Every structure is written in C-alpha cells, then in structure tokens.
Amino acid sequence: MKKLNGFVQSNIKTIEMTGVLMRVCSFTLVSWLGPNSPFMFVWIFNTSDALMLSWCSIIKKDRAYTVLNLFWIIVGAVGIARAASYFQ
C-alpha cells in the first residue's frame, strides 16, 4: 500500500487531471447522447474517476474534496446498480 500511495503522491497532478477529464467526458457523453447514453459505462467511468480523485484528496488531506468524491462513489454505486437493473 505504501508503494501505491507513493506512486499516487509522486504523480498526483497527473492523476487529478486525468480524473477531472474523465468526469468531464462522462458528463459530456450523457449531455450529448441523453437517453441513448451507455449508462453502465458512464457510471463505471464516473465512479472510477471518483476513486482516483478521492485517493488524491485523502493524500492531500483535503476534507472538502474527500467528502465530495466519496459522495460520488456512493452515487456511482447506486447508478451502477440501477443501470444493472438491480433495483428500479
């Protein structure tokens, strides 16, 4: 775990920018395609960027962004479950 945290810390700006661009892309895809969006892909993609951004914000000890991105992980889990028709 220390090696992984070290990797994230040494590449934090790149990981954060990647996460932000992933979020922008997923919301852009939904905006453009509307109901024709590949919702499972979008939710998995969006939840992945939330994991990346949460990890970065935890390492940086940024509480506000940690809470925000952990919230997006929860929203993403619900979105994935709904896209998989686990519940309506």
Secondary structure, DSSP 8 states (H G I E B T S, - for coil): -HHHHHHHHHTHHHHHHHHHHHHHHHHHHHHHHGGGS-HHHHHHHHHHHHHHHHHHHHHTT-HHHHHHHHHHHHHHHHHHHHHTTS--
